[in-house]
């Protein structure tokens, strides 16, 4: 085998390895994005419920 063929095979193997790594990383990022969105939704909902409760308590007070 010539030196060019050896280098071509090494490059091809590296491309396969990088491609599989990128696919795994993309899956992890997608899962993390979903988890982040759910956490943000729950946090904002809790905050909104707290604010509404606070406003209701303030409105029901007699001054």
N, C-alpha and C positions, 0 to 999 in steps of 0.2 A: 504494500500500500504506500501510496505517496504521502508526503507530508500534508498536502492540500486535503486529501481524503480524510486523514486523521483529524485535522482541524475541523473539517466539515462535520464529522461525526460528533466531536466534542461539543461543537456549537449546537447541533441538533439535540443532543442529550440535555444540554443546559436549557434550551428553549422548552423542552418537555417538562423539566423540573420546575422552571419558573412559572410555566402555565398552570401546573397543578397547584403550586403554592399560591398563585394569584386567585384561583378559583376558591381555595379554602379561605383565604383572607376575605374575599368578597362575601362569602356565606357568613363569616363571623361578623363582618361589618353590618350586613343586613339584619342579622339577629340583634345586634347591639342597638341599631337604630330603632327597631321595633320596641325593644325594652325601654329605651330612652323616651320614646313617644308615650308609652303607657305610663311611665313614672311621672312625666310632666303633666299628663292629663289628670292623673290622680292627685298630684300636688296642687294643681290649679283648681280642681274641683273642691278639694278640701278647703283651700283658701277662700274660695267663693262662698261656700257654705258657712264658713266661720264669719266672714264679713256680713252675710245676710242675717245670721243669728245675732251678731252684735248690733246691727241696725234695728232688728226687731226688739231686742232688749231695751235699747235706748228709746225707741218709740213708745214702748209700753210703760216707761217710767213716768211717774207723775211729778211734775215740777211746780 
